[in-house]
């Protein structure tokens, strides 16, 4: 386990623990965050913990050819009940991701410091959001870090059924049109798996990242 100082540095991901923790400490400066993402590393920690930096042994990703849109989801999209925008309400999206209650989770890993750090990245054009609206109200969305060829999704929220799925599908289609390699979903969850995301080995993800 590597303990970070003020030096802008990360060790090789080969030093990660079996569960994927590679380093502890440091800060959430834009420079450190972008260095982390460009090397397949991301921060993930609770409010009362030090900053933990992760590069898990398996990475959840969506290859766009694998995107699954169910028949019921296609009907929802065709009905036009939602409006999708990109990068128009970043702070509102990350705030909703932070505040929404999630089953089995007592709190959130999106701390106040994390919120401000990603809002700063957004101001620099490095963090971006997808917004889903219904009758003029923000009802879903997601945000992440844009590396130019890979989009690293961070979190999503939904205040209406299927709103986060609409955001995910809209982003996947946009990234495919813009010739991105993959949508990084970081760690496994059933919701993302139902949309076509799957786990690949860390070494394969790093090859995509560097290639």
Secondary structure, 3 states (H helix, E strand, C coil): CEEECCCCCCCCHHHCCCCCEEEEECCCCHHHHHHHHHCCCEECCCCCCCCEEECCCEEEEECHHHCCCCHHHHHHHHHCCCEEEECCCHHHHHHHHHHCCCCCCCCCCCCHHHHHHHHHHHHCCCEEEEEEEECCEEEEEEEEEECCCEEEEEEEEECCCCHHHHHHHHHHHHHHHCCCCEEEEECCCHHHHHCCCEEEEHHHHHHHHHC
